């Protein structure tokens, strides 16, 4: 331990950590554990479990199923989640409802729109910025769906009215959204991008409104992929209304006939 850590240990702020550090595997939770303890002012006596046999022996001795394990004042605190609770910090719940993915996507869409607008015209807030925000955000949302089309389609079939009548549409949707987004960003092939945006945006908006506000169903939104924990409702409705509105706007601004 360093001199600072020795001083902390003397003051009683010392912890012992057992974590896996092997040639081909360094436990990320162990790294998080050591960092958390140090950030809380603890001196850390860091023990590396360098082989599978050594790790298994440690877990058998202390009747635990996972590592890392933290000990403070001779008392076993537990793994990383237990250590977070020990310090009164929130513990990540993989099943919790969250809007973070949506916030990240829309924020990145806005940032990219501002950046491209500045590059093209040396102006940040223009009408083109709004167009770019919608089209780029469509691309980013489509990307989330394309990560696992099968999973997206399964969730999408739970509420989309057209997909429930024609299953292949659930597989077409993310590709259609991606194509429309890319083409609208480039202002290319309007005869193709505009109809796609109008069709999938319009049907999507009606489907979401019917499922959430008419049937009062509680569903997860497939808008950011099939593993989404975002509730179906305002976000998905906004996505589809944006697409439909973009289609109408470009149809007026850039007639395809």
N, C-alpha and C positions, 0 to 999 in steps of 0.2 A: 504494500500500500504506500501511497505517497505521504509526504508530511502532512498535507491538508487532511487526507483520509485518516491518518493516525490521530490527528487532533479531534476529528469528528468521532472517532471510535472511543477516545477518552471521555468525550462528553456524552457517550451513550447512544449516539446515532450510528450504529453499525449494523450491517446485515450480511448474511451469508447466502450466497446463491449457488445452486448446483444447476448447470445447464450443459446441453450437448454442444460440443465443439469438436467435430470430427474432420478428417481429411476432406471428405466429400459432402459434408453437411454441417452448417452452422445454424443452430436453431434461431429463427427470427424473434420468437417470443422471448428467448433468453437475452438477446440484445436489447429488446424493449424493456425487459425487467431491470437490467443493469442501468440503462439510461434513466428510467423512472426513479430508481432509488437514488442515483447521484443527483438528479434534479431536485429531489426532496432533501438534499443535504446529508445523505447517508454515506458512510464509508462502506465499501463493498468488498467482502472477501469472496472473490470470484473463483469457484471451483469448476473446472472443465471435466465433463464426462466424455472421454475421447474415443471410447469403443462402445459397440452395442452391448457387449457383455457387462461392461462397467455401468452402463445406463440401466440395464435390466436388474443388476444387483442392487443398485441404489433404489430403484422403484420398489423392489421386493422388500428391502430393509425398512422403508418408510411407509409401505402399504399405499403407494400412490400409483396412478396410471399414466401420468404425464410429467414431463419436465418442461420448463424450469420449475424449481421449487425454491422458495425464499424462506429463510429463518431470521427472525428478529428477536433478540433477547432470549434465545434458546427455544422460542416457540415457532412452530411451522405456520407460516402465513398461507402458503399455497402457491398456485400458479399466477400467471400474469393478471387474469381477471380478478382473482382474490386480492392481489396486491393493489389493484385499482380501487377496489372496495375498501381496503384497509386505509387508503389515503383519502377516501371520500370522493373519488372521481367516478364519472359515469362509465359504465361498461357497455361496449358495443353489443347490440342485439341484432343479429343477422336477419331476424324476422320482423323487426320493427318497421312501422310505416315511416317513410322518409321521402322528402322532396329534394334531397341533395343532388341526385343525378340530373333532375330536370333543371334545377338552378344552375348547375355546372354547364349543361348543354346550352341553355339560353344565354348565359353569361358569355360563354365562348363564342356563340354565334354573333352576339352584339359586338364583342371585341374584334372579331375578324371582319365584320361589316365595316366598322369604323376604320380599321387598318387599310382595307382595300379601297374604301372611299377616299381616304387621305392619299393613298398611292396614286389613284386615278385622277383626282381633281384638286389635290392639296386643300380639300375642305373635308371636315369631319361629318357634320350633320347636313345631309342633303337628302333629296327624295330617293336618290340611288342607294343611300345608306339603308333606308327602310326596306327597299327591295332586296338588297343583299342580305340583310338580317334575316328575312323570312326564308329566302332560298338556301342560305348557308345553314340555318337552323334545321331546315328540312333534311339536308344532307347529313347533319350530325345525328338527328333522330333516326334516320334510315340506317345509319351505321350501327347504332345500338341494336336494331332489329336484325340486321344482317349477320351479327356475331353468332346467332343461333336461330336460324329461320324456323326450324322445327318447333322450338320452344315458343317462339313468338306466335306462330300459327295456332298452336294449341290454346294459348291464352286468348288470342284474337277471336277465335271461333266461339268463345263464350258470350260475345255480345254483338259482333258485327252482323248486321242483317243480311248483307249480300253473301258474306262468307258462309253463313249458316245454310244458305240455299245453294251455293256453289263453292265447295271447299277449296278448289285451286286458287280462288281469289285471295285466300289467306296467305298463300305463298307468293302471290304476285305483288301484294301491297308494298312490302319493303323495297322491292326492286323498282316499282312504279314511283314511289316517293323519292328514291335516290335519283332516278333518271330525271324526274321533273325538277328536283332541286338543282342538279348539275346544269341542266339545260337552261333553267331560268337564271342561274348565276351568270351563264355565258350569253344570255339572250339569244340562244340558238334554237333552231327547230321549234319555233313557237307553235306551229301546227300540231306538234306532238306533245309538248310539255303542258300547254294550256288545257287540253281535254283531260289529260291524266290528272292534273291538279284539281280540276272541277269535279271529276267523277269520284276519285278516292276521298277528296276533302269533303264533298257534299254528302256522300253515303256515310262516311265516318262520323261527321257531325250529327247526322240524324240518328245513327245507331247509338252513339254515346248518350245523346239527349234522351232517347227513348229508354235505354237501359237504366240510366241513373235517375232521371227526373220524372219519368212516367211510371216505370216499374219499381222504382226505389230499390234497386239491387245494389249490394255492396260487393264490388269486384275490384280486382287489381288491374291497373292500366298496362296494356302491352306497348305503350308509346315509347318506352325506353328499353324494350326487350322483354323476353319471356320470363326473366328472373326478377321482374320489377316488383318493388314493394310500394309503388306509388298508387294511391287509390284512383280508380276510374272516376272521372268527373271533369272538373274544370280544366286540368292540364291537357287531357286528350281532346276535349272539346275545343280548347284554344288551338291546339296543333292542327286540327282539321279545318277549323274556321279560317286560320291563317292561310292554309293551302288553298281553300276555296276562294278567299278574298284575293289572294295573289293571282289566281287564275282569272278572276273577273277583271282585276286591274290590268293585267297584261293583255287580256282580250280587248279592252277598251283602248289601251295605249298602243298596242302592236297588233292590229287586226290581222287575223290569219286568212281572211278571204280577200 
